[in-house]
Amino acid sequence: MNPLKATLQQAVSGMELQSRRMGLTAENISNADTPGYKRKILMVEQTQQTSGEQFLASRVKLDEAEGQREFNPAHPMADGDGYVTMSNVSLVTELADMREANRSYEANLNSFQQARSMYRSLLDILRR
């Protein structure tokens, strides 16, 4: 495979992955105050195809950590003892994940732009 094309495909794959990760992080942040909500985590696996190409496979997993329990017997989701299990989302963790995903997206975008520039320069040289 053409190395520049492979670089472009790898950058696009990385941008798609980070975009999905930012979407899940935004979903976690928006549900941080929802009782019983479990934080969603994007699991990434690298797969090897028979042609030698590598792809990233991702799936969403729920964080199994317990949320904080608050005593509120009047809440409709309270258990028999009057406790409500809140979400297990930490805003500090989610904001750090969002920043990391954003920077990774930007790095992939820069890689894509650089490969495109190199491809354009190669075409200019071949035209002469």
N, C-alpha and C positions, 0 to 999 in steps of 0.2 A: 504494500500500500504506500501511497505517496506520503512522505513524512510530514509535509505541511498540512495535508488533508487530515492526517491522523491527529495532529496537534489541534486543528480546528474542531474536530469531533470531540476530542478530550475536553477542550475548553467549554464547548456547548453542553456536554454531559455534566461537567462540574457546575455550570451556571444553573442548569435545571435542578440539580440536586440541592444546591444552596437555596434556590428559590422555594423549593418544596419545604426545606428546613425552616426558612423564615416564615412561611405560611403556618406551619405547625406551631412555631413559637408564638406567633400572633394569636393563634387560637388558644394556646395555653394562657397567655396573658389576659385575654378577654374573659376566660372562665375561671380566673384566679379566685373569685369570690363565690363561685357556684358550689354549694355543699355537695360532697360526694364525687366531685370531678377528679378524674385521674389524669395526671400529666401525660401527654403523648410524646414519645421519643422516636426519632427517625433512625432506624437501624440500616447500616450500609454494608453491603458485601461486594467484593470484587469478584467477578466471574470471568472465566477464560473460555473463549469460543474456540471452535476447532480451527478457524482460520487464523488464530493467533491474536485476534482483537480482544481487548478487554472492555468490559462494560461494568457499570455500577448498578447493582440491584438494590432496591430499598424497600423497606416495609415499616409500617408503623407499629410500635409496641407501646403498651400502657405501662407507666411506672407503677410498680407494685408497692411503693412506700406508702405507709399509712398517713392520712391527713390528720391534722390536729383535731382533737375532740373538744367541743365546747358544750357547756351545760346550758341548755335552753329548752326546757320541757314544753314550751308553747309552740315550738317550731314544728311544722308538719312532717319533717323528716327525722324527728327525734326518735331514738330507740326507746326501749322499755324503761331504761334508767334515766331518760331525759337528756341524753347526750346526742349531739349532732356531729357527724364526721365531716369536717370541712375539706376543701381540696388540698392536694399535696403539691401545689404549684408555688414555687418561690420566685417572686418577682426579680430578685437580684440574679438568680441563676438564669432566668429567662432573658433578662436584658443582656447578660454576658453572652449567652448563646446567640442572641440576635446580632450582637456586634461582631462576633466571630464569623457567623454565616455571611454577614454583609461584607466583611473584609475578604473572605474567601471568594465571594461572588465577584468582587472588584478585581481580585488577582486573576481569576479565570477570564474576566473581560479583558484585562490588559494582555494576557497571553493570546487571546483570540485576535485582538487588534494588532499585536506584533506579528503574528503568523500571517494575517491578511496583508499587512504592509510588506512583509517579505515576499509573499506570493505576487503582489502587485509589482514589486521591484524586479522579480524574476521575469514576469511577462514583459516588462519594459525592456529588459536586456535582450530577450528573445526577439523582440520586434525589430531591433536595430540590425 
